[in-house]
Amino acid sequence: MPNLQKIQATEIMRHHAQVFIRRKRVLPFLIALFVAVWGGAYLLPLWLNQKGQDNCVFKGIAGKQYEAYLNKAKNSPPLILETRKGGLDKGYSTLIGDRVAGAIRGQDTFIEKVAAIHALMRSLGGYYRSTVERVYHKGYVFFDGQVKPETTAIEYNYYIDISPKRMYLPIRRWMTVKIVYNLKKNEYHEANTFYVVAFYPHLLSPFYMTAPKSPVGEACPIVPLHSANMKSLENGDA
């Protein structure tokens, strides 16, 4: 009987050891799987949505000129709000609006300003989503490059990833930024000016603004075909 008890005790110890070893093997696997899934959820949208966005070609703008826009934008400080007074939406709208005003200052043509804005948004970690136009009595439609008589504004939609501020949480990570060129004067904005509206993705808010993705899937903002005749009077530029 004593030998039987020893055998049973040995078997129990062996079983516990095997369970411990299996757990020791499974835990690193689960951790690696979690990291892989988390990393994939974070990196995959960046890879899928941003292909070609740093290789945009704007008619009449040399590659060196666009590189100059990028270098200028990269030297700007990060998007950090000094105060949250008035809310995050208003704060980021003003902050990014000031950056846009600085980017287009001194640029003579509309296409130069769009190129400078795109370079700025890329340097801020943003990626282009679509170009839409606001058409009188029709609302928003995807822009095809033709400015119609009833077009009141052209809107460039971007996302900026704010997940690094939230431990890379891959949900509600995109701050929608709408850079609008107003063609006709309204009660809020003058004609022929750019303005910015940002929507911060609050985690607990039921409201989450998104920007439509272009059905064509272009990687670069669409400039009106006759943009040479479009002048932005922003900051007094003619």
C-alpha positions in Angstrom: 0.0 0.0 0.0 2.7 2.5 0.8 4.2 2.0 -2.6 0.8 2.5 -4.2 0.5 5.8 -2.4 3.9 6.9 -3.5 3.0 6.0 -7.1 -0.3 8.0 -6.8 1.5 10.9 -5.3 4.1 10.8 -8.1 1.4 10.7 -10.8 -0.4 13.7 -9.2 2.8 15.7 -9.1 3.6 14.8 -12.7 0.1 15.8 -13.7 0.4 19.2 -11.9 3.8 19.7 -13.6 2.4 19.0 -17.0 -0.5 21.4 -16.4 1.9 24.0 -15.2 4.1 23.6 -18.3 1.1 23.8 -20.6 -0.1 27.0 -18.9 3.4 28.4 -19.2 3.4 27.7 -22.9 -0.2 28.9 -23.5 0.2 32.3 -21.7 3.0 33.6 -23.9 1.1 32.4 -26.9 -2.0 34.3 -25.8 0.0 37.4 -25.1 1.6 37.2 -28.5 -1.8 36.7 -30.1 -3.2 39.7 -28.3 -0.3 41.9 -29.3 -0.6 40.7 -32.9 -4.4 41.3 -33.1 -4.0 44.7 -31.4 -1.1 45.7 -33.6 -3.0 44.5 -36.7 -6.1 46.5 -35.8 -3.9 49.6 -35.4 -1.6 49.2 -38.3 -3.8 47.7 -41.0 -6.1 50.7 -41.5 -3.0 52.9 -41.8 -1.4 50.7 -44.5 -4.7 50.2 -46.4 -5.8 53.9 -46.4 -2.6 55.8 -46.9 -1.0 54.1 -49.9 0.1 56.7 -52.5 -0.7 59.7 -50.4 2.9 60.9 -50.1 3.4 60.7 -53.9 0.7 63.1 -55.0 1.3 65.1 -58.2 -0.2 68.5 -58.5 -0.3 70.0 -62.0 2.1 72.9 -62.3 3.9 72.1 -59.1 7.4 70.6 -59.2 8.4 67.8 -57.0 10.9 70.0 -55.2 8.2 72.6 -54.5 6.0 70.0 -52.9 9.0 68.7 -50.9 9.4 72.3 -49.6 5.8 72.3 -48.5 6.4 69.0 -46.6 9.6 70.3 -45.0 7.9 73.5 -43.9 5.0 71.5 -42.4 7.3 69.0 -40.6 9.0 71.8 -38.8 5.7 72.9 -37.2 5.0 71.9 -33.6 2.6 69.0 -32.8 -1.1 69.5 -32.3 -1.2 70.2 -28.6 -4.1 72.3 -27.2 -3.0 74.9 -24.6 -6.5 75.0 -23.2 -9.7 73.0 -23.6 -11.9 76.0 -22.9 -14.7 76.0 -25.4 -14.4 72.2 -26.1 -12.0 70.0 -28.1 -13.9 70.4 -31.4 -13.5 74.2 -31.3 -10.0 74.0 -30.0 -8.7 71.7 -32.7 -10.7 73.6 -35.4 -8.9 76.8 -34.4 -5.5 75.1 -34.0 -5.6 73.3 -37.3 -7.2 76.4 -39.0 -4.2 78.5 -37.9 -1.8 75.9 -39.3 -3.7 75.9 -42.6 -3.6 79.7 -42.8 0.1 79.6 -42.3 0.6 76.8 -44.9 -1.3 78.7 -47.6 0.1 82.2 -46.8 2.2 83.4 -49.8 0.8 80.8 -52.2 -0.7 82.5 -55.2 -2.8 79.8 -56.9 -5.5 77.6 -55.6 -3.7 74.4 -56.6 -0.6 75.6 -54.7 -2.7 76.1 -51.6 -4.3 72.7 -51.9 -0.9 71.1 -52.3 0.4 73.0 -49.2 -2.6 71.9 -47.2 -2.2 68.3 -48.2 1.5 68.4 -47.2 0.5 69.9 -43.8 -2.1 67.3 -43.1 0.3 64.5 -44.0 2.9 66.0 -41.6 0.3 66.1 -38.8 -0.4 62.4 -39.3 -3.6 62.9 -41.3 -4.7 61.0 -44.3 -7.0 62.0 -47.1 -10.5 60.6 -47.3 -12.4 62.4 -50.1 -13.2 65.6 -51.9 -16.9 66.6 -51.8 -18.8 69.7 -53.0 -21.7 71.4 -51.3 -24.3 71.9 -54.0 -27.3 74.3 -53.5 -30.5 72.3 -52.8 -28.7 69.0 -53.2 -26.4 68.9 -50.1 -23.0 67.1 -50.4 -21.9 65.1 -53.4 -18.5 63.7 -54.4 -16.5 66.2 -56.4 -15.7 65.4 -60.0 -13.5 68.4 -60.7 -16.2 70.5 -62.3 -17.3 73.5 -60.4 -21.0 74.0 -61.1 -23.0 77.3 -60.9 -24.8 75.9 -57.8 -21.7 74.8 -56.0 -21.3 76.8 -52.8 -18.2 75.1 -51.3 -15.5 72.4 -51.9 -14.6 70.3 -48.9 -11.4 68.3 -48.4 -11.9 65.5 -45.8 -9.1 64.1 -43.7 -8.7 61.9 -40.7 -6.0 62.5 -38.0 -5.2 59.5 -35.8 -5.4 60.4 -32.2 -4.9 56.9 -30.8 -1.3 57.5 -29.7 -2.9 59.8 -27.0 -5.0 56.9 -25.9 -2.5 54.0 -25.6 -3.1 53.1 -29.2 -6.7 52.2 -28.6 -8.0 51.2 -32.1 -11.6 52.4 -31.6 -12.9 55.9 -32.2 -9.3 56.8 -33.2 -10.0 59.2 -36.1 -10.5 62.9 -35.7 -12.4 64.1 -38.7 -11.0 67.4 -40.2 -13.0 69.2 -42.9 -11.0 71.8 -44.8 -13.6 73.9 -46.7 -13.1 76.3 -49.5 -16.1 78.6 -49.5 -17.1 79.8 -52.9 -20.0 82.0 -51.9 -20.5 84.3 -49.0 -22.8 83.1 -46.2 -23.6 84.3 -42.7 -20.5 82.7 -41.3 -17.7 82.9 -43.9 -16.6 85.2 -46.7 -16.4 84.0 -50.3 -13.1 82.6 -51.6 -11.7 81.6 -48.2 -10.6 78.4 -46.5 -11.9 77.5 -43.1 -11.5 74.3 -40.9 -14.0 72.3 -38.9 -12.6 69.5 -36.7 -14.6 66.8 -34.8 -12.8 65.2 -31.9 -13.8 61.5 -31.4 -15.0 61.5 -27.8 -15.0 57.9 -26.4 -18.2 58.3 -24.4 -20.2 60.5 -26.7 -23.1 59.1 -28.7 -22.0 61.4 -31.5 -19.1 60.3 -33.7 -18.5 62.3 -36.9 -17.0 60.4 -39.8 -15.9 61.5 -43.3 -17.0 59.7 -46.4 -14.4 57.7 -48.3 -14.2 58.4 -52.0 -15.9 55.7 -54.1 -13.1 56.2 -56.7 -10.4 55.7 -54.0 -8.1 58.5 -55.2 -5.1 59.1 -52.9 -4.9 62.8 -53.4 -7.2 65.8 -53.1 -9.1 66.7 -56.3 -8.4 70.2 -57.6 -11.0 71.9 -59.8 -10.2 71.7 -63.5 -10.3 75.4 -63.9 -8.6 76.2 -60.6 -6.3 78.8 -62.2 -9.3 81.2 -62.1 -9.9 80.5 -58.4 -8.2 82.8 -56.0 -8.3 82.5 -52.2 -8.3 85.8 -50.4 -7.4 84.2 -47.1 -5.1 86.4 -45.1 -5.2 89.0 -47.8 -3.6 86.8 -50.5 -4.8 87.6 -54.0 
